Amino acid sequence: MVWMTRRKGYRLEIGNYHRDTWAEINLDNIYTNVANMKKHLPPAMKMYAVVKANGYGHGDYESASIALEAGADFLAVAFLDEALALRKKGIQTPILVLGASRPENAALAAKLDITLTVYQTEWVISATRELSHNAPLKVHVKCDSGMGRLGIRTKEELLDLEAKLLNDDNFIFEGIYTHFATADELDTAYYKKQLAAFKEMLSWLRARPDLVHSANSAASLRFEDNDFNAVRMGISMYGLSPSLEIKDVLPFRLEQAMSLKTRTVHVKELPKGESVSYGATYKAKQNEWIATLPIGYADGWIRKLQGQEVLVHGERVPIVGRICMDQCMIRIKDQLSPGTEVTLIGENEGSFIAVDEIAKKLDTINYEVVCLISARVPRIYLRNGQIIKVVNPLLQ
């Protein structure tokens, strides 16, 4: 491998990727967020670290590993393939699949100790045909308390499903849960309505399973409910507030884990009146220095970010012209050398661009911003300020 010093305080192993665009993941920040949540929760409360969507763009294996080190008890993902990927990478911790799974895959999940979500009696009837009594399947029942998505709603449905699970040795009825639609809003009326509905559903059961959970990041941070014994930590694990609305009322500071960086590849002085990028939507108002960056909408830096500011030597400069598939351009104050580091998200010489700022520019949520950063962008993992790992999905 070739090693080159490309920025102050770091050494990049550039043999693992060949374009100067990358995301940095600060694992210490993920550790801190999880550890602080554990301190915030009652001592006996179990925690699921949610690492779906490639750990919200931060890396599934790396996020899972550091969360478990920091005190998380279990993992959760959206669908079976994500759980299988973690098993393939060596994760042995129990994993809960939160979304729908095919009944035909029940035996595979059971064999690999992957817990599936169930919400239909018909699914259980189909899945039991696939299972062997030697490898029972752990399941959690999903209740729809007001999300209007997956989940059982009626007493009849729940009792029927419970009976089938308890009377079939192919299944272990391990848990039951729901999901809140508005826990990240200051108005708690609908949250309380959902909570009451879920508690009523629990009262219908003949016996509670071992794990009962309802709280997502927002509810875990804001509310205490000792009736349940597990929570699911998702977006806050990565240092992002569940919403801007509740950001100022959180019980502890969340540390943003992701930064997005690139380097200038071409710098030129553009004469007054000359245009930049497709559609010629930007024209130089005077002689201007324009730098090209090797990042575009195929990397998750989408076209709506035209006009967004980035950081060069701690100063904000704007993206000008339309963002291309693989490149974009910025207007800089003075000539720069090719290879100058540019920060799109994160810290640069004392200045900072938060994920929330990008979300506001896009009129969306911070979840979407980090999940948009595509597999074309290598992830560089840091601990104690040092690079410990580089993951480039394109070359795996």
C-alpha positions as CSV (number, residue, x, y, z in Angstrom):
1,M,0.0,0.0,0.0
2,V,1.1,3.6,-0.7
3,W,0.8,6.0,2.2
4,M,0.7,9.7,1.6
5,T,0.1,12.6,4.0
6,R,-2.8,14.5,2.5
7,R,-4.1,16.6,5.4
8,K,-2.9,17.9,8.7
9,G,-3.0,15.3,11.4
10,Y,-4.0,12.3,9.3
11,R,-2.5,9.9,6.9
12,L,-4.7,8.3,4.3
13,E,-4.2,4.9,2.9
14,I,-5.1,5.9,-0.6
15,G,-4.5,2.4,-2.0
16,N,-8.0,1.6,-0.8
17,Y,-9.7,4.2,-3.0
18,H,-8.7,6.2,-6.0
19,R,-10.8,9.3,-6.0
20,D,-10.4,12.1,-3.4
21,T,-14.0,12.0,-2.0
22,W,-14.7,10.2,1.2
23,A,-16.9,10.1,4.3
24,E,-15.3,10.0,7.7
25,I,-17.1,8.1,10.5
26,N,-16.0,9.1,14.0
27,L,-16.5,5.8,16.0
28,D,-15.8,7.5,19.3
29,N,-18.8,9.7,18.7
30,I,-21.1,6.7,18.1
31,Y,-19.6,5.1,21.3
32,T,-20.3,8.3,23.3
33,N,-23.9,8.6,22.0
34,V,-24.7,4.9,22.9
35,A,-22.9,5.1,26.3
36,N,-24.8,8.3,27.2
37,M,-28.1,6.7,26.2
38,K,-27.3,3.7,28.4
39,K,-26.6,6.0,31.4
40,H,-29.9,7.9,30.6
41,L,-32.0,4.7,30.7
42,P,-33.0,2.7,33.8
43,P,-30.3,0.2,34.6
44,A,-32.3,-2.9,33.6
45,M,-33.5,-1.5,30.3
46,K,-32.2,-3.4,27.2
47,M,-31.2,-1.6,24.1
48,Y,-31.4,-2.4,20.4
49,A,-28.9,-0.6,18.3
50,V,-30.6,0.0,14.9
51,V,-28.1,-0.5,12.1
52,K,-30.5,-0.7,9.1
53,A,-29.7,1.0,5.8
54,N,-26.0,0.3,6.2
55,G,-26.1,1.8,9.7
56,Y,-27.9,4.9,8.4
57,G,-25.1,5.3,5.9
58,H,-22.3,5.0,8.5
59,G,-21.6,1.3,7.9
60,D,-23.5,-1.6,9.3
61,Y,-20.7,-3.8,10.7
62,E,-18.7,-0.9,12.1
63,S,-21.7,0.8,13.7
64,A,-22.9,-2.5,15.2
65,S,-19.5,-3.3,16.6
66,I,-18.9,0.0,18.3
67,A,-22.5,0.1,19.6
68,L,-22.1,-3.3,21.2
69,E,-18.8,-2.2,22.7
70,A,-20.6,0.8,24.2
71,G,-23.3,-1.2,25.8
72,A,-26.0,-2.1,23.3
73,D,-27.6,-5.5,24.0
74,F,-29.1,-6.4,20.6
75,L,-29.2,-5.2,17.0
76,A,-32.1,-4.4,14.7
77,V,-32.3,-4.1,10.9
78,A,-35.0,-3.5,8.4
79,F,-35.0,-6.7,6.4
80,L,-33.5,-10.2,6.4
81,D,-30.7,-9.5,3.9
82,E,-29.3,-6.8,6.2
83,A,-29.2,-9.3,9.1
84,L,-27.6,-11.9,6.8
85,A,-24.9,-9.4,5.9
86,L,-24.1,-8.9,9.5
87,R,-23.9,-12.6,10.2
88,K,-21.6,-13.0,7.1
89,K,-19.3,-10.3,8.6
90,G,-19.1,-12.2,11.9
91,I,-21.7,-10.5,14.1
92,Q,-23.1,-13.1,16.5
93,T,-25.3,-10.9,18.6
94,P,-29.1,-11.4,18.4
95,I,-30.6,-9.4,15.5
96,L,-34.3,-8.4,15.1
97,V,-35.7,-7.8,11.7
98,L,-38.2,-5.0,12.0
99,G,-39.8,-5.2,8.5
100,A,-41.6,-7.9,6.6
101,S,-40.0,-11.2,5.8
102,R,-41.1,-14.1,3.5
103,P,-42.4,-17.1,5.3
104,E,-40.2,-19.2,3.0
105,N,-37.2,-17.7,4.7
106,A,-38.2,-18.6,8.2
107,A,-35.9,-21.6,8.4
108,L,-32.9,-19.6,7.3
109,A,-33.6,-17.0,9.9
110,A,-34.0,-19.6,12.6
111,K,-30.8,-21.4,11.6
112,L,-28.8,-18.1,12.0
113,D,-30.6,-17.0,15.2
114,I,-32.2,-14.1,13.5
115,T,-35.5,-12.9,15.1
116,L,-38.3,-12.0,12.7
117,T,-41.3,-9.6,13.1
118,V,-44.8,-11.2,12.7
119,Y,-48.1,-9.4,12.4
120,Q,-50.4,-11.9,10.5
121,T,-51.7,-15.3,11.6
122,E,-51.5,-16.4,7.9
123,W,-47.8,-15.7,7.9
124,V,-47.3,-18.0,10.9
125,I,-49.3,-20.8,9.3
126,S,-47.1,-20.6,6.2
127,A,-43.8,-20.3,8.0
128,T,-44.4,-23.3,10.3
129,R,-44.3,-25.5,7.2
130,E,-40.8,-24.3,6.6
131,L,-39.5,-24.8,10.1
132,S,-37.9,-27.7,11.8
133,H,-38.5,-28.4,15.5
134,N,-34.7,-28.5,15.9
135,A,-34.4,-24.8,15.1
136,P,-37.4,-22.8,16.4
137,L,-37.8,-19.3,15.1
138,K,-37.8,-16.4,17.5
139,V,-40.4,-13.8,16.7
140,H,-41.6,-10.4,17.9
141,V,-45.2,-9.4,17.3
142,K,-45.7,-6.0,15.8
143,C,-48.7,-4.0,17.0
144,D,-50.1,-1.0,15.1
145,S,-51.0,1.5,17.8
146,G,-51.5,4.4,15.4
147,M,-48.7,4.3,12.8
148,G,-50.9,2.8,10.2
149,R,-48.1,0.6,8.9
150,L,-47.2,-3.0,9.8
151,G,-48.9,-4.4,12.8
152,I,-51.9,-6.0,14.4
153,R,-54.7,-3.7,15.5
154,T,-57.5,-5.8,17.0
155,K,-57.9,-8.0,20.1
156,E,-59.1,-10.9,18.0
157,E,-56.1,-10.8,15.8
158,L,-53.6,-10.6,18.7
159,L,-55.2,-13.4,20.7
160,D,-55.4,-15.6,17.6
161,L,-51.7,-15.0,16.8
162,E,-50.6,-15.4,20.3
163,A,-52.4,-18.8,20.6
164,K,-50.8,-20.1,17.4
165,L,-47.3,-19.0,18.5
166,L,-47.6,-20.5,22.0
167,N,-49.0,-23.8,20.7
168,D,-46.4,-24.3,18.0
169,D,-43.0,-25.6,19.0
170,N,-41.6,-24.1,15.8
171,F,-41.8,-20.6,17.4
172,I,-40.5,-18.8,20.4
173,F,-42.7,-15.8,21.1
174,E,-39.8,-13.6,22.4
175,G,-41.2,-10.1,22.1
176,I,-43.9,-7.6,21.3
177,Y,-43.5,-4.0,20.2
178,T,-45.0,-0.9,18.5
179,H,-43.6,2.2,16.8
180,F,-44.5,5.8,17.6
181,A,-45.4,8.3,14.8
182,T,-44.9,11.6,16.7
183,A,-42.5,11.0,19.5
184,D,-40.2,13.6,17.9
185,E,-42.8,16.4,18.2
186,L,-43.2,18.7,21.2
187,D,-47.0,18.1,21.1
188,T,-47.3,14.8,23.0
189,A,-51.1,14.2,22.5
190,Y,-50.8,11.6,19.8
191,Y,-47.8,9.9,21.4
192,K,-49.9,9.5,24.6
193,K,-52.8,8.1,22.5
194,Q,-50.5,5.5,20.9
195,L,-48.9,4.6,24.2
196,A,-52.3,4.0,25.8
197,A,-53.4,1.9,22.8
198,F,-50.3,-0.3,23.0
199,K,-50.7,-0.8,26.8
200,E,-54.3,-1.9,26.1
201,M,-53.0,-4.4,23.6
202,L,-50.6,-5.8,26.1
203,S,-53.5,-6.3,28.6
204,W,-55.1,-8.6,26.1
205,L,-52.2,-11.1,26.2
206,R,-52.4,-14.2,28.3
207,A,-48.8,-13.7,29.2
208,R,-46.2,-11.0,28.3
209,P,-43.2,-12.2,26.3
210,D,-39.6,-11.5,27.6
211,L,-39.1,-8.3,25.6
212,V,-41.6,-5.5,25.3
213,H,-40.5,-2.3,23.5
214,S,-42.0,0.8,22.0
215,A,-39.4,3.6,22.3
216,N,-37.5,4.8,19.3
217,S,-34.7,7.4,19.7
218,A,-37.1,10.2,20.3
219,A,-39.2,8.4,22.9
220,S,-36.1,7.0,24.6
221,L,-34.6,10.4,25.0
222,R,-37.7,12.2,26.2
223,F,-40.0,9.8,28.1
224,E,-39.7,7.2,30.8
225,D,-42.0,4.2,30.8
226,N,-41.0,1.5,33.2
227,D,-43.8,-0.8,31.9
228,F,-41.4,-1.9,29.1
229,N,-37.9,-3.3,29.2
230,A,-36.2,-2.4,25.9
231,V,-35.7,0.5,23.6
232,R,-34.5,0.9,20.0
233,M,-31.8,3.5,19.4
234,G,-31.6,4.6,15.8
235,I,-30.8,8.1,14.5
236,S,-29.5,9.4,17.8
237,M,-26.8,6.7,17.9
238,Y,-25.2,8.5,15.0
239,G,-25.3,11.9,16.8
240,L,-28.4,13.3,15.0
241,S,-31.5,14.6,16.7
242,P,-34.7,12.8,15.8
243,S,-36.1,16.2,14.8
244,L,-35.2,19.8,14.9
245,E,-38.3,20.4,17.0
246,I,-36.9,18.5,20.0
247,K,-33.2,19.2,19.5
248,D,-33.0,21.8,22.3
249,V,-34.8,19.6,24.9
250,L,-32.6,16.5,24.7
251,P,-31.1,15.3,28.0
252,F,-27.6,15.1,26.6
253,R,-25.5,16.4,23.7
254,L,-25.5,14.2,20.6
255,E,-22.1,14.0,18.8
256,Q,-22.4,13.9,15.0
257,A,-20.5,10.9,13.7
258,M,-20.3,11.6,9.9
259,S,-18.3,14.0,7.9
260,L,-18.2,14.3,4.1
261,K,-15.0,15.5,2.4
262,T,-13.5,15.9,-1.0
263,R,-10.5,17.7,-2.6
264,T,-10.3,20.2,-5.4
265,V,-9.2,18.6,-8.7
266,H,-9.1,21.6,-11.0
267,V,-8.9,25.4,-10.3
268,K,-9.3,28.0,-13.0
269,E,-10.1,31.7,-13.3
270,L,-13.3,32.2,-15.2
271,P,-13.8,35.5,-17.1
272,K,-16.8,37.7,-16.3
273,G,-19.9,36.5,-18.1
274,E,-18.7,32.9,-18.6
275,S,-21.0,30.1,-17.4
276,V,-20.7,27.1,-15.2
277,S,-22.2,23.6,-15.6
278,Y,-25.3,22.3,-17.4
279,G,-27.9,24.7,-18.5
280,A,-25.5,27.6,-18.1
281,T,-27.6,28.6,-15.0
282,Y,-24.6,30.4,-13.3
283,K,-22.6,33.2,-14.9
284,A,-19.6,34.8,-13.4
285,K,-20.4,38.4,-12.3
286,Q,-16.7,39.3,-12.6
287,N,-13.5,37.3,-13.0
288,E,-14.0,34.5,-10.6
289,W,-11.9,31.5,-9.3
290,I,-13.9,28.3,-9.8
291,A,-12.8,24.9,-8.3
292,T,-14.1,21.6,-9.5
293,L,-14.8,18.9,-6.9
294,P,-15.1,15.2,-7.7
295,I,-18.5,14.6,-6.0
296,G,-22.0,14.7,-7.5
297,Y,-25.5,13.5,-7.3
298,A,-24.6,9.9,-7.9
299,D,-22.7,10.1,-4.6
300,G,-25.7,11.5,-2.7
301,W,-24.8,15.1,-3.1
302,I,-28.0,15.9,-5.0
303,R,-28.8,18.7,-7.4
304,K,-31.0,20.6,-4.9
305,L,-27.7,21.4,-3.1
306,Q,-26.8,24.0,-5.8
307,G,-26.0,27.1,-3.8
308,Q,-25.2,25.2,-0.6
309,E,-22.0,26.4,1.1
310,V,-19.0,24.2,1.8
311,L,-15.9,24.8,3.8
312,V,-12.4,25.7,2.5
313,H,-9.8,26.6,5.0
314,G,-12.6,27.2,7.5
315,E,-14.4,29.7,5.3
316,R,-17.8,29.2,3.6
317,V,-17.9,29.2,-0.2
318,P,-20.9,28.4,-2.4
319,I,-21.6,25.6,-4.9
320,V,-22.2,27.3,-8.2
321,G,-24.0,25.9,-11.3
322,R,-25.9,22.7,-11.4
323,I,-24.4,19.7,-9.6
324,C,-23.4,17.0,-12.1
325,M,-23.6,13.2,-11.6
326,D,-19.9,13.0,-10.6
327,Q,-18.7,16.6,-10.1
328,C,-19.7,20.0,-8.8
329,M,-18.1,23.4,-8.8
330,I,-17.5,26.0,-6.1
331,R,-16.6,29.7,-6.3
332,I,-13.5,30.5,-4.2
333,K,-12.0,33.8,-3.2
334,D,-8.5,33.2,-4.4
335,Q,-6.5,30.6,-6.4
336,L,-6.1,27.3,-4.6
337,S,-3.8,24.4,-5.3
338,P,-5.4,21.2,-6.6
339,G,-5.7,18.8,-3.7
340,T,-7.1,21.4,-1.2
341,E,-9.4,19.7,1.2
342,V,-13.1,20.8,1.1
343,T,-15.6,19.8,3.8
344,L,-19.2,19.4,2.7
345,I,-20.4,18.0,6.1
346,G,-18.4,18.3,9.3
347,E,-15.6,20.4,10.8
348,N,-13.0,22.3,8.9
349,E,-10.5,24.6,10.7
350,G,-12.9,25.6,13.4
351,S,-16.0,25.9,11.2
352,F,-18.8,23.4,11.1
353,I,-21.5,22.3,8.7
354,A,-24.1,20.1,10.4
355,V,-26.1,17.3,8.8
356,D,-29.2,19.3,9.9
357,E,-28.1,22.3,7.8
358,I,-28.0,20.1,4.7
359,A,-31.4,18.6,5.6
360,K,-32.9,22.1,6.0
361,K,-31.5,23.1,2.6
362,L,-33.2,20.1,1.1
363,D,-36.4,20.5,3.0
364,T,-36.0,17.0,4.4
365,I,-34.8,15.2,7.6
366,N,-31.3,14.4,8.7
367,Y,-32.0,10.7,8.3
368,E,-32.3,11.1,4.5
369,V,-29.1,13.1,4.2
370,V,-26.8,10.5,5.7
371,C,-28.7,7.6,4.0
372,L,-28.2,9.3,0.6
373,I,-24.4,9.1,0.7
374,S,-23.9,6.3,-1.7
375,A,-21.7,3.2,-1.9
376,R,-19.4,5.1,-4.3
377,V,-18.2,7.1,-1.3
378,P,-15.5,5.2,0.8
379,R,-16.0,5.3,4.5
380,I,-12.9,6.1,6.6
381,Y,-13.3,5.0,10.3
382,L,-11.6,7.0,13.0
383,R,-10.8,6.2,16.7
384,N,-8.9,8.6,18.9
385,G,-8.3,10.7,15.8
386,Q,-6.5,7.9,14.0
387,I,-7.7,6.0,10.9
388,I,-8.3,2.4,11.8
389,K,-10.2,1.2,8.7
390,V,-11.1,2.2,5.2
391,V,-14.1,0.5,3.5
392,N,-14.6,1.0,-0.2
393,P,-17.7,-1.0,-1.2
394,L,-16.9,-0.7,-4.9
395,L,-13.7,-2.7,-4.5
396,Q,-15.0,-5.3,-2.1
